[in-house]
Amino acid sequence: MYMVGWLIDILIIGFVVYFFLEYKTNKRYQHYKKVNPEESTLDILKRRYARGEITDMEFEKIKNKLKDDLWKKDIVS
């Protein structure tokens, strides 16, 4: 009876380790990694536009909002 409990524990730990290593090494999960802290929000926006993730209208709308936010931040500080 105790042997079955240990076996289940070992299997669970094995699955956790396997999926952790798979997550760290698999290319499918690369887009979940942190963004370069030196990359500006405008750079990210341009990259998304270049990939076709957003439309022309969305790009302009977000770009204008970012510029307005930066302008307001400069006034406040």
N, C-alpha and C positions, 0 to 999 in steps of 0.2 A: 504494500500500500504506500509506504513512504517513497519507494523507488519511482512510482508514477508521478508523485509531486515534484521530485527533483528533476525528472525528465521534462516535465512541463516547464519548470523554471528555466532549465538550460535552453529549451527551444525558444522560449520567449526572449531570453537574453540574446540568443543567436540571431533571431529576427531583427531585434532592435539594432544590434551591431551591423548586421548586413545592410539594412536600409539606411543607416547613418553613413556608412562607407559608400554606398551607392549614390546617396544624395551628394556627398562631397566630391565625388569623382565623375559623375555623369554630366555630360554636356547639356542634357535637357534642362538642368536646373541652373544653368549659368546666368540666366536673366534675373534670377532671384537674388543674386549677389548685390552688395551695396554699390551705389553709384559713386563714381570718383568725386570726392568732396571739392575738388578744384573745378569741376565742370559746372557751369552756370545753368540756371533754369532755361535760359534762352538757347543754350547749346543742346540741351535735352529736347526742347521743343523742336528745334531745327532737325535733329536726328529723327524724331518721330514723324515729322512731315516728310523727310526724305524717304523713309521706309514706307510711306503711304498709310500710316496708322491713323492720320487725321486728314481732314479735307482742307482745301484752301481757306474756306470760311472759318473753320475751327482754328486754324493756324493764326489767322489775322486777329480773331477775337481774343485768343489766349495771349498773343503777343502784345496787343494793346492793353490788356488787363495787367500783364507783367510790367509794362512800362509805366502804367498809372500807379501801380503799387510801389515801384521803385521811386517814382517822383514824390509820392506822398511820404515815403520813408525818409527821403532826403530832407523834406521840409520839416518833419518832426524832429529829426536829430540834429 
